[in-house]
């Protein structure tokens, strides 16, 4: 499952729509990870962190047959990430790793904790900048 994923902060949808595998040196705060479907993961994280129903992400560049998409991470998830303690992130990472195993995505608890910790830091930065948090991924 060769899926490339990048979470990043950008000023708006128009700019975010230009970021992707061909525009990797964009200069925005970001981190890259791989091998899971982030649109599914953000819904799982939102439910696990906010203990509720996922609001879902908003497509900026809808996925077409090329396997590429850009979406904005919900403000509810961003807020939950900003508020989460490191212990809570590790707890949620363990639960997500179990869900990912059921979906055969194979994300380890350690990798899940790293992803959520990085994402929480990026959410804090986005909040400080007053800018949205986005994600693009490419699943050929």
C-alpha positions, 0 to 999 in steps of 0.5 A: 500500500504505497500511500504518500501523506502530507499534513500541512498548514496553508493560508487558504484553500486556493493555496492548499490546492496547489500543494501535492506530490509535484509541489513538495518544496512549498515552504509551509509547516508540514510533516510527511508520513505514509501507508494509511488512508488519512481521510479515514484516519482523521474521522477515527481520530476525531471520534477517539479524541473528541468522544463523539461523531466525526464532522468529517473533512472538507475536500479542497481537491476531490479525489479523481481517478489519479488517486490524489486529493487535498482536504481540510482537517475539521476544526473540531479535530484541530481543537481536540489535538490542540487540547490533548495531552501527550498521554492522551495522544498515546492512548488514542494512538493505541486505539487507532493502531488497533482500528488500523489493524482491523482495516489491514493498514498495519500502523504500529502503536509507535508510528501512530503515536508519532503521527498524532504527536506531530499532527498535534504540534502542527495543529497548535502551529496552525491555531497560532497562525490562524490558518487551516490544517490540510492534508494531501495524499496520493494513493496510486 
